[in-house]
Amino acid sequence: MGTVTRRTALKASALFGAVALSSRALMPTAAAAEQAKTPTKGTPSPAPATHYGPASATGSVSEVYQKARQVLYPICRVCPQCDGVACAGEFPGIGGLDSGMSFQNNFSGLQQVRLKLRPLSGDKKPDTSTVIFGQKLSFPAMAAPIGGLAENFPHLHDMSEAGYFDAIIGGCVDAGTMGSVGDIQSDPYDVTKARYDVVARYPGKVIAGIKPRLNPNLISIIRLAEAANAFMITIDIDSAGRGWMDTSGASAVEPKTVAQLREIVRATRIPVIVKGITTPEDALLAGEAGVSGICVSNHGGRVLDHTPGTAEVLPAIADKVKGKMVIFVDGCVHYGDDVLKYVALGADCVMVGRHIIRAAFGGGRPGVGLFMKTMRDELEAAMVVTACPDVRSIGRQILA
Ligand SMILES: Cc1cc2nc3c(=O)[nH]c(=O)nc-3n(C[C@H](O)[C@H](O)[C@H](O)COP(=O)(O)O)c2cc1C
């Protein structure tokens, strides 16, 4: 018998949790109540869910997550703490690559950030809104680009890609912010084109995530994004390595030089964001290419094992480029307090990946809307007790 490490123990308990949840009706009351514990703030529902989300989300985020746990298992166990332990190495899927440490470092890095509680100096009604590229958002958070529905969630045949993106984008728009679409380079052009039909339904409200394809192919997708009136474009340049590498044909991806990035930036009037920056040096190179922004990201730990968490690297990057370009960041954003932390560390706006996936599968468009609105409310409450009357006032002074 192999050694039981912390990780194998946690994997086993997550597995047990999901199996037990599906048979909760047979459990004694106390055990069933324990199983009903869910990862977000709110009242857990005792009602087991059987299908994708409701037509309207009147319940709590906890209910949405209960449904998500049933729908997504075993790809995602919807663990109480989404820390990358139970799903380590499950890629394709929802986990981080190999040991999963990069994903786990995102989680632990953010947990280590401490906030100063200053209730005597608080503002009763802080303003959580912000403006990014001329557009007012209800709070500084958007959906991160997520692609590869068929590859990452192969058992979920009755959720179409269009339905999935509609849920993510519509829910974010309902919450006063931006949705997104992702990309997987193996998609044929007509699949990509159909994706932008969904984007066109939400003019000016969608982030178009595009893989670092060869420039002519990438620019042809930018044309689709322009025709659909996308809000901004992200290029996940970190996707040019292991797990994605294909060097020929329409699906080829490549690492980009500054000159290649500059060609892309000059090809469009839509703001271009380079996603996958984790060092000040790369942030400065992206600036040389003329990008409108960067996303500090290790792709949720899905492109390289053993990278630091994004909260650890963000301050040094912000020290170099804050105010010169828009700084986005992602990595385990779950609660409003997480948004507060990343903004305090130097981000202008955060992106939310896995938790939006869960909300979409657990509650459809209303579930995503509820999840994002709840996060906005949590941010507002956290700003009251950290003495931040508006987003502009959030800074390192609130870090303990
Ligand atoms: C299933 C899955 C698919 C993803 N697809 C894309 C993609 O198409 N484009 C992209 O730029 N990032 C993609 N990402 C990375 C996310 O945008 C984000 O960087 C990462 O998940 C970290 O955020 P999180 O910790 O909130 O999940 C994907 C992540 C996951 C888990």
Ligand as a Chemical Component Dictionary entry (heavy atoms), coordinates in Angstrom:
data_LIG
# 
_chem_comp.id                   LIG 
_chem_comp.type                 NON-POLYMER 
_chem_comp.pdbx_formal_charge   0 
_chem_comp.three_letter_code    LIG 
# 
loop_
_chem_comp_atom.comp_id 
_chem_comp_atom.atom_id 
_chem_comp_atom.alt_atom_id 
_chem_comp_atom.type_symbol 
_chem_comp_atom.charge 
_chem_comp_atom.model_Cartn_x 
_chem_comp_atom.model_Cartn_y 
_chem_comp_atom.model_Cartn_z 
_chem_comp_atom.pdbx_ordinal 
LIG C1  C1  C 0 -10.983 24.492 -17.930 1  
LIG C2  C2  C 0 -10.151 25.719 -18.168 2  
LIG C3  C3  C 0 -10.070 26.256 -19.453 3  
LIG C4  C4  C 0 -9.320  27.415 -19.694 4  
LIG N1  N1  N 0 -9.306  27.961 -20.941 5  
LIG C5  C5  C 0 -8.596  29.109 -21.174 6  
LIG C6  C6  C 0 -8.601  29.723 -22.468 7  
LIG O1  O1  O 0 -9.238  29.270 -23.403 8  
LIG N2  N2  N 0 -7.888  30.874 -22.600 9  
LIG C7  C7  C 0 -7.185  31.438 -21.571 10 
LIG O2  O2  O 0 -6.567  32.483 -21.750 11 
LIG N3  N3  N 0 -7.171  30.863 -20.337 12 
LIG C8  C8  C 0 -7.873  29.734 -20.118 13 
LIG N4  N4  N 0 -7.882  29.177 -18.870 14 
LIG C9  C9  C 0 -7.160  29.855 -17.768 15 
LIG C10 C10 C 0 -8.067  30.878 -17.064 16 
LIG O3  O3  O 0 -8.388  31.963 -17.903 17 
LIG C11 C11 C 0 -7.380  31.430 -15.813 18 
LIG O4  O4  O 0 -6.157  32.024 -16.190 19 
LIG C12 C12 C 0 -7.088  30.373 -14.761 20 
LIG O5  O5  O 0 -8.131  29.427 -14.676 21 
LIG C13 C13 C 0 -6.819  30.993 -13.382 22 
LIG O6  O6  O 0 -7.979  31.504 -12.810 23 
LIG P1  P1  P 0 -8.746  30.695 -11.633 24 
LIG O7  O7  O 0 -7.744  30.412 -10.590 25 
LIG O8  O8  O 0 -9.819  31.651 -11.197 26 
LIG O9  O9  O 0 -9.297  29.458 -12.260 27 
LIG C14 C14 C 0 -8.612  28.026 -18.624 28 
LIG C15 C15 C 0 -8.695  27.470 -17.332 29 
LIG C16 C16 C 0 -9.446  26.343 -17.102 30 
LIG C17 C17 C 0 -9.534  25.799 -15.699 31 
# 
loop_
_chem_comp_bond.comp_id 
_chem_comp_bond.atom_id_1 
_chem_comp_bond.atom_id_2 
_chem_comp_bond.value_order 
_chem_comp_bond.pdbx_ordinal 
LIG C1  C2  SING 1  
LIG C2  C3  SING 2  
LIG C2  C16 DOUB 3  
LIG C3  C4  DOUB 4  
LIG C4  N1  SING 5  
LIG C4  C14 SING 6  
LIG N1  C5  DOUB 7  
LIG C5  C6  SING 8  
LIG C5  C8  SING 9  
LIG C6  O1  DOUB 10 
LIG C6  N2  SING 11 
LIG N2  C7  SING 12 
LIG C7  O2  DOUB 13 
LIG C7  N3  SING 14 
LIG N3  C8  DOUB 15 
LIG C8  N4  SING 16 
LIG N4  C9  SING 17 
LIG N4  C14 SING 18 
LIG C9  C10 SING 19 
LIG C10 O3  SING 20 
LIG C10 C11 SING 21 
LIG C11 O4  SING 22 
LIG C11 C12 SING 23 
LIG C12 O5  SING 24 
LIG C12 C13 SING 25 
LIG C13 O6  SING 26 
LIG O6  P1  SING 27 
LIG P1  O7  DOUB 28 
LIG P1  O8  SING 29 
LIG P1  O9  SING 30 
LIG C14 C15 DOUB 31 
LIG C15 C16 SING 32 
LIG C16 C17 SING 33 
# 
